[in-house]
Amino acid sequence: MLNDNWFSVAEIQPVRGWRYNPQLSEHIDEYVSPLFDVVSTKQREALYRNPLNSIHLSVPLGVDAVGEAKLRLADWQAQGVLRQDELPGIYAYYQYFRLPGSSQEYCRKGFMCHIRAYDWSDEVVLRHENTLPASVNDRAELLARTEFQTSATHGLFRDADFELERYLDEAMLDPLYQTEEDYQGARDVLAVIQDAAVIRRFQEVLAARQVILADGHHRYEGSLAYRQARLAANPRATGREPWNYHLMYLTNSAANDLRILPTHRLLLDMPPGLSDAELLTRLEAYFTILPKDDAYDLPEIIAGKPWAFGLYLGGNSYKIRLRPEVHSQLDWDTTPEVKALDLTVLHYFVLERVLGIAGPDAQRSWPGVAYVRSFTECLTRVDRGEARAAFITNEVTMAEVERVCHSGAVMPPKSTFFYPKTIGGFLFTSIHEAEAAHPFQVCP
């Protein structure tokens, strides 16, 4: 039977990673791919033309797409396209990147390993957004039939002492391979730690901490769904079976190189008969509205100001800011930490009160809003008539993410965009029964 004590700490395990063979790894840029939920149609078309690109495993095509992925995986393993490392390890993963408009280079330091797939109720891995059941089922089916994990989700732990970074830095002195530049302009570098004593120290540090899931909620819930199905079929499982684990990229939330970019709201449509002038009139019931001369100044004008947004409407620019006295009208059944967020204010007072799209569930499925990361794209699409209005937002802070997660609530959809994203195909792991034999089993 399962030992309940295993569920009180963040248990991580090293893995015997599967990687492209040394010849292919010399050209790793040709085989990595964006995550399944951020890859564009144009990117997909280009990647699918390469028969060895990892997208064929992560976002497979075909009438029986998952069956195709399973067959392709077996072929790649048999032909030596993918090879498994002999020893288990923790894989250091660094991403060097620059933010738009800046020449400063950052380096986000982290590592990939297996983490036990904890239920949300265990309060070990914490979430900050809800998921779509169809996408979770898609990920669970792919995992169940291939028993292979093609890209790591992104988790955050807080360690103000930065104890693990020195081990990661040392491993990076001898990298396995690196990209020249991935699809988002980042340089990705992989190294491995196989020293047993160091790995156990990683386990000890994580055992004292909770993990916030930054990115990959659908993939993580896919692992949960698969694990629950296996447990239902085998109630006498020991808890050490490989399918109890999930591939995760862990980074320190205390680091200065953790970046969250804003995601703006683009109104593709408005209720019938609602003119631009009427929209402004309705907004005035809740917001102060100040016309501005130049739309390109909006991000700077609202920067750091709570409950403030840029509005681009009919070629005109405005700064809008919630009147403090009306915030108490926000009556959604959620925590004070969520109610304090800019995006909760935007979704409640604009989408619900002004546009009549009532409640988070209705807003999640409403096709009249698009979530756009590019500020200039927002302006361009309004100018082209592809959208009625753009609401420009500030980024969510890491402190806000932590407060919301610890409150047990979730944020509005598309609240965070952790940058850069991890890439698919850089490291694969298996959860097949054969993986149960490696020596690292008990978390210290």
C-alpha positions in Angstrom: 0.0 0.0 0.0 1.1 3.6 -0.5 2.9 5.3 2.3 1.1 8.6 3.1 4.3 10.1 4.5 5.7 10.4 0.9 3.1 13.0 0.1 4.2 15.6 2.8 7.4 16.7 0.9 8.4 17.5 -2.6 10.1 14.3 -3.6 12.3 14.5 -6.6 14.2 11.7 -8.4 17.1 11.7 -10.9 16.4 10.2 -14.3 18.2 8.3 -17.0 17.4 10.8 -19.7 16.7 9.9 -23.3 18.5 12.3 -25.7 19.3 12.6 -29.4 22.4 10.7 -30.3 25.7 12.5 -30.3 25.7 13.1 -34.1 22.3 14.6 -34.0 22.9 16.6 -30.8 25.6 18.5 -32.6 22.7 20.1 -34.5 20.2 20.1 -31.7 18.5 23.3 -33.0 17.0 21.2 -35.9 15.3 18.8 -33.5 13.9 20.9 -30.6 10.4 22.4 -30.8 8.1 24.9 -28.9 5.7 23.5 -26.3 2.5 22.1 -27.7 0.4 25.1 -26.4 2.5 27.9 -27.8 3.6 26.6 -31.2 2.1 28.6 -34.0 0.7 27.1 -37.2 3.6 28.4 -39.3 6.1 27.0 -36.9 4.4 23.6 -36.9 4.4 23.4 -40.6 8.1 24.0 -40.8 8.9 21.6 -38.0 6.8 18.8 -39.3 8.9 18.8 -42.5 11.9 17.5 -40.5 11.1 13.8 -39.9 13.3 13.7 -36.8 12.0 16.8 -35.1 10.6 16.3 -31.6 7.3 17.8 -32.5 6.3 14.4 -34.0 6.3 13.1 -30.4 4.9 16.1 -28.6 2.2 17.2 -31.0 1.8 14.3 -33.4 -0.3 14.3 -36.6 -2.4 11.6 -38.3 -5.8 10.0 -38.0 -4.4 8.1 -35.0 -1.9 10.8 -34.0 -1.0 9.2 -30.6 -0.6 5.8 -32.3 1.7 7.4 -34.8 3.8 9.0 -32.0 4.1 5.6 -30.3 5.3 3.9 -33.5 7.7 6.7 -34.2 9.2 6.6 -30.7 9.8 2.8 -30.9 11.5 3.3 -34.3 13.7 6.1 -33.0 14.8 4.1 -30.0 15.4 1.0 -32.2 17.4 3.0 -34.7 19.4 4.9 -32.2 18.0 8.3 -33.0 17.3 8.6 -29.3 19.7 7.0 -26.7 19.3 6.6 -23.0 22.1 7.8 -20.6 23.7 5.0 -18.7 23.5 6.6 -15.3 20.7 8.5 -13.6 21.2 12.2 -13.1 19.8 15.6 -12.5 20.0 17.7 -15.7 21.2 21.3 -15.3 19.3 23.5 -17.8 20.3 27.2 -18.4 18.5 29.6 -20.7 20.3 32.8 -21.8 18.0 35.5 -23.1 17.3 39.1 -23.6 14.1 41.0 -23.0 12.5 42.9 -25.9 14.2 46.3 -26.3 17.0 45.5 -24.0 20.7 44.5 -24.6 21.1 43.0 -21.1 21.6 39.2 -21.1 19.9 37.2 -18.4 20.5 33.6 -17.5 17.7 31.6 -15.9 19.2 28.7 -14.0 17.4 25.5 -13.3 17.4 21.7 -13.5 15.3 18.9 -14.8 14.3 15.8 -12.8 11.3 13.7 -12.0 8.9 14.9 -9.3 6.2 12.9 -7.8 2.9 13.7 -9.4 1.1 15.1 -6.4 -2.6 15.8 -6.3 -3.5 19.4 -5.8 -5.0 18.5 -2.5 -1.6 17.4 -1.2 -0.5 21.0 -1.3 3.0 20.2 -2.4 2.7 21.3 -6.0 0.5 24.4 -6.2 -1.3 25.8 -9.2 -2.3 29.3 -10.2 -4.6 28.7 -13.1 -7.4 26.3 -14.2 -7.2 23.9 -17.2 -9.3 22.9 -20.1 -10.5 19.2 -19.8 -10.0 18.5 -23.5 -6.4 19.5 -23.4 -5.7 17.5 -20.2 -7.3 14.4 -21.8 -5.1 14.9 -24.9 -1.9 15.0 -22.8 -3.0 12.1 -20.6 -3.7 9.9 -23.7 -0.4 10.7 -25.2 1.4 9.9 -22.0 -0.6 6.7 -21.4 0.2 5.2 -24.8 3.8 6.3 -25.2 4.9 6.3 -21.5 7.3 9.0 -22.6 7.7 12.7 -21.5 8.8 15.0 -24.3 9.1 18.3 -22.4 9.4 19.4 -18.8 6.8 21.6 -17.1 8.2 24.6 -15.2 8.1 24.6 -11.4 9.3 27.1 -8.9 10.8 26.7 -5.5 12.2 29.4 -3.2 15.7 29.2 -1.8 17.1 32.5 -0.7 20.4 30.9 0.1 20.9 29.8 -3.5 22.6 26.6 -2.3 22.0 24.5 -5.4 23.3 27.0 -8.0 26.9 26.3 -7.2 26.4 22.6 -8.2 24.6 23.7 -11.4 27.3 26.2 -12.3 29.9 23.5 -11.9 28.0 21.1 -14.1 27.7 23.8 -16.8 31.5 23.9 -17.1 31.1 20.7 -19.2 27.8 21.0 -21.1 26.3 18.2 -23.1 25.1 20.5 -25.8 23.4 23.8 -26.5 21.2 25.5 -29.0 22.5 28.4 -31.1 19.2 30.2 -30.7 15.7 28.6 -30.1 12.5 29.9 -31.6 12.1 32.6 -29.0 15.7 33.9 -29.3 17.0 32.1 -26.2 20.2 30.0 -26.0 19.5 26.7 -24.2 22.3 24.8 -22.5 22.1 21.3 -21.0 24.5 19.6 -18.5 24.2 16.6 -16.1 24.9 15.9 -12.5 25.5 12.3 -11.7 27.3 12.5 -8.3 25.1 10.6 -5.8 25.9 12.8 -2.9 25.1 16.0 -4.8 21.8 14.5 -6.1 20.8 13.6 -2.5 21.4 17.2 -1.5 19.1 18.3 -4.2 16.5 15.9 -2.8 17.0 17.3 0.7 16.6 20.9 -0.3 13.4 20.2 -2.3 12.0 18.0 0.4 11.7 21.1 2.6 9.8 23.2 0.1 6.5 23.5 -1.9 6.6 23.9 -5.6 4.6 26.4 -7.6 3.7 25.2 -11.1 4.6 28.2 -13.3 3.9 26.6 -16.7 2.5 23.4 -18.0 -0.7 22.9 -16.0 -2.3 20.7 -18.8 0.8 18.4 -19.0 1.0 18.1 -15.2 -2.7 17.3 -14.9 -2.2 14.8 -17.7 0.4 13.1 -15.5 -2.1 13.2 -12.6 -4.9 11.7 -14.7 -2.6 8.9 -15.9 -1.3 8.2 -12.4 -4.9 8.0 -11.0 -5.9 5.6 -13.8 -2.9 3.3 -13.0 -3.7 3.4 -9.3 -7.3 2.5 -9.9 -6.1 -0.5 -12.0 -3.6 -1.5 -9.4 -4.7 -0.5 -5.8 -1.7 -2.4 -4.3 0.8 -0.2 -6.1 3.9 0.6 -4.0 4.1 4.3 -5.0 7.6 3.7 -6.5 6.4 2.8 -10.0 7.8 5.2 -12.6 4.3 6.4 -13.6 4.0 8.1 -10.2 6.5 10.7 -11.5 6.5 13.7 -13.8 9.3 15.5 -15.7 9.7 19.0 -14.3 12.2 21.9 -14.8 12.7 23.6 -11.4 14.0 27.1 -11.0 14.6 29.3 -7.9 11.9 31.9 -7.5 14.3 34.1 -5.5 16.5 34.6 -8.5 16.6 37.9 -10.4 16.5 36.2 -13.8 12.9 34.9 -13.4 10.8 37.0 -15.8 7.0 37.2 -16.2 5.8 39.1 -19.3 2.4 40.7 -19.6 -0.4 39.3 -21.6 -2.8 41.9 -23.0 -6.5 41.5 -23.7 -7.7 42.1 -27.3 -11.5 42.6 -27.7 -12.3 40.9 -31.0 -16.0 41.7 -30.6 -18.4 43.6 -28.4 -22.1 43.2 -27.7 -24.3 44.2 -30.7 -24.9 47.9 -31.0 -22.2 48.9 -28.5 -20.3 51.8 -30.0 -16.9 53.1 -29.0 -18.5 56.1 -27.4 -20.9 53.9 -25.4 -18.0 51.7 -24.3 -16.2 54.7 -22.8 -19.4 55.8 -21.1 -19.9 52.4 -19.5 -16.2 52.4 -18.4 -16.6 55.8 -16.7 -18.8 54.2 -14.1 -15.8 52.3 -12.7 -12.6 53.9 -14.1 -11.1 57.3 -14.4 -10.3 57.8 -18.1 -7.5 60.1 -19.3 -6.9 60.5 -23.1 -3.2 60.2 -24.2 -1.5 61.4 -27.3 0.6 58.4 -28.2 -0.4 54.8 -27.9 3.2 53.7 -27.7 3.5 55.5 -24.4 0.8 53.4 -22.7 3.0 50.6 -21.2 5.3 53.2 -19.6 2.3 55.3 -18.4 0.7 52.4 -16.5 3.9 50.8 -15.3 3.8 50.0 -11.6 0.3 51.5 -11.1 -2.2 49.1 -9.5 -5.5 48.6 -11.4 -4.3 50.8 -14.3 -4.6 49.8 -18.0 -4.0 51.2 -21.4 -6.9 51.3 -23.7 -6.6 51.6 -27.5 -9.9 52.2 -29.1 -10.8 53.6 -32.6 -7.3 55.0 -33.1 -7.3 56.8 -29.7 -5.3 56.1 -26.6 -6.4 56.2 -23.0 -5.1 55.5 -19.5 -7.9 54.0 -17.4 -7.6 53.3 -13.7 -10.2 51.8 -11.4 -11.8 54.2 -8.9 -10.6 52.8 -5.5 -14.0 53.2 -4.0 -15.7 50.8 -6.4 -13.3 47.9 -5.8 -15.5 46.6 -3.0 -18.2 45.8 -5.7 -16.0 42.9 -6.9 -18.1 40.1 -5.6 -16.5 37.0 -7.2 -16.2 34.1 -4.7 -12.4 34.1 -4.5 -9.7 35.1 -2.1 -8.6 38.7 -1.3 -5.2 37.9 -3.0 -7.0 37.2 -6.3 -9.3 40.2 -6.0 -6.3 42.5 -5.6 -4.9 41.5 -9.0 -5.0 43.9 -12.0 -6.3 41.2 -14.2 -9.2 40.2 -11.8 -10.2 43.9 -11.9 -10.1 43.9 -15.7 -12.0 40.7 -16.1 -14.7 41.7 -13.5 -15.3 45.4 -14.3 -14.7 45.3 -18.1 -15.7 41.8 -19.2 -18.5 41.2 -16.7 -19.9 44.6 -15.7 -19.3 46.5 -18.9 -19.6 43.8 -21.6 -22.0 41.4 -19.7 -19.8 38.3 -19.9 -20.7 37.1 -16.4 -18.3 34.9 -14.4 -14.9 33.3 -14.9 -16.3 30.2 -16.6 -18.2 32.2 -19.2 -15.2 34.4 -19.8 -12.9 31.4 -20.3 -15.0 30.1 -23.1 -16.0 33.5 -24.7 -14.6 33.8 -28.2 -14.7 37.6 -28.1 -11.4 38.0 -26.3 -7.9 37.1 -27.4 -4.8 37.0 -25.3 -1.9 38.7 -27.0 1.7 39.1 -25.6 2.9 41.6 -28.3 1.9 45.2 -27.5 2.5 46.3 -31.1 0.3 43.4 -32.4 -2.5 44.7 -30.3 -2.3 48.2 -31.8 -1.9 46.8 -35.3 -4.9 44.5 -35.1 -7.2 47.3 -33.8 -6.0 49.6 -36.7 -6.7 46.9 -39.2 -10.2 46.4 -37.9 -9.4 42.8 -36.7 -10.3 43.8 -33.2 -12.5 46.5 -31.6 -10.2 47.5 -28.7 -7.0 46.5 -26.9 -6.5 46.6 -23.1 -2.8 46.9 -22.3 -1.8 45.4 -18.9 1.1 45.3 -16.5 2.9 42.0 -15.8 2.0 40.0 -12.8 4.8 39.9 -10.2 6.3 36.8 -8.7 5.1 38.0 -5.3 1.6 38.0 -6.5 1.9 34.5 -8.0 3.2 33.2 -4.7 0.4 35.0 -2.6 -2.3 33.6 -4.9 -0.9 30.0 -4.9 -0.6 30.0 -1.1 -4.2 31.3 -0.8 -5.4 28.2 -2.6 -7.1 30.1 -5.4 -6.4 30.6 -9.1 -5.8 33.6 -11.3 -7.9 34.7 -14.3 -6.9 32.9 -17.5 -3.6 33.7 -19.2 -2.4 35.8 -16.3 1.2 34.8 -16.5 3.7 34.3 -19.3 7.0 33.1 -17.8 9.8 33.9 -20.2 11.5 32.2 -21.8 9.6 29.0 -22.3 11.3 25.6 -22.0 11.7 23.8 -25.2 10.6 20.3 -26.3 13.0 17.6 -27.3 16.0 18.9 -25.2 15.6 16.0 -22.8 13.1 13.1 -22.8 12.2 10.8 -20.0 10.4 7.4 -19.8 7.9 6.3 -17.2 7.9 2.7 -18.4 8.1 -0.1 -15.8 11.7 -0.8 -16.9 12.7 2.5 -15.4 12.0 1.3 -11.8 15.5 -0.3 -11.5 17.7 2.8 -11.0 19.3 3.1 -7.6 17.8 6.4 -6.4 14.5 5.5 -4.8 14.2 6.9 -1.3 14.1 10.6 -0.8 16.4 11.4 2.1 
